[in-house]
Amino acid sequence: MREMTKQFLEAAFAGESMAHMKYLIFAEEAEKKGLIKLSKLFKAIAYAEYVHAKNHFKVLKKLSDDMKDNVQSCIDGETFEIEEMYPVYKNAAEFQDEKDAVRSTHFALEAEKIHADMYKKAKELVEKGEDYPAEKIYICPVCGYTVEDEAPEKCPVCGAPKDKFVEF
């Protein structure tokens, strides 16, 4: 693929991915306000944006037939976020005394550390031809803290109670 087309598709992938997430966030808020049909609209168009992002992702050849490569891509992304991105973002937020940004980057950094470990475990298993063993994965809806099998009584990162965790 020619470089300009590649750059444009990567930008389109990023834009569609952001739109997907933004619309899902809007859907959640609309649902909380009782606007069920508006929530449905946001969710439907979010799915269309996902389809667009997936198409760009495939054309960019970022999806491998070998699951080890896909998991390694996740490890690489999480490692970048842990070692470079979030420490710098958090530092800038601290420097500029942006307390909410400090909190959100701290929450993300702590969750990404767990995600990287989970993906490393997943890669080892995939290399042996095995599936990931966790029956359930729980996510804290406040900070993104992630844990397998059972949610803690209280989130160790933000203090959210067990009953708030989302089960996958």
Residue, then its C-alpha position, 0 to 999 in steps of 0.5 A: m500500500r502506498e504511504m499516503t493511502k496508508q496514513f489516511l486509512e490509519a487516520a480513518f481507523a482512529g476517527e471511526s474508532m473514536a466515533h464508535m466509543k463516543y456514540l456508545i458513551f452517548a447511548e449510555e447517558a441517553e439510556k440513563k435519562g430515559l431516552i431509550k430510542l435515542s440510545k438505540l440510535f447511538k448504539a446502531i450508528a456506533y456499530a456502523e462506525y465499528v464496521h467502518a473501523k474494522n474494514h479499515f483495519k483489515v485493509l491495513k492488514k492489521l488482523s493476522d490469521d495467527m492469533k499469537d500475532n494479534v495477542q502480541s499486538c495487544i501486548d505491544g499496545e499495552t506496553f507502550e501505554i504503560e511505559e511511555m504514553y500514560p506516564v507522560y500524559k499523567n506527568a503533564a496533567e500533574f504539571q498543569d494541575e489538572k486533577d481530573a486528568v491526573r486521576s483518569t490517566h492514573f486509573a488507565l495506567e493501573a488497568e493497562k498494567i493488568h491488561a498487559d499481564m493478562y495478554k502475556k498469559a494469553k499469548e503463552l496459552v495460545e502458543k500451546g494451542e490453549d484458550y484463556p482459562a478465566e470463566k469470568i472477567y470483572i471490570c470496575p466501571v469507575c477506573g477499569y481495574t480488571v480481575e479474573d474469576e471474582a470481583p474484590e469487595k472493593c476496587p484496589v485502585c478507586g475504591a468502588p464496591k464489588d456490586k458495581f463491577v461489570e461481569f464478562 
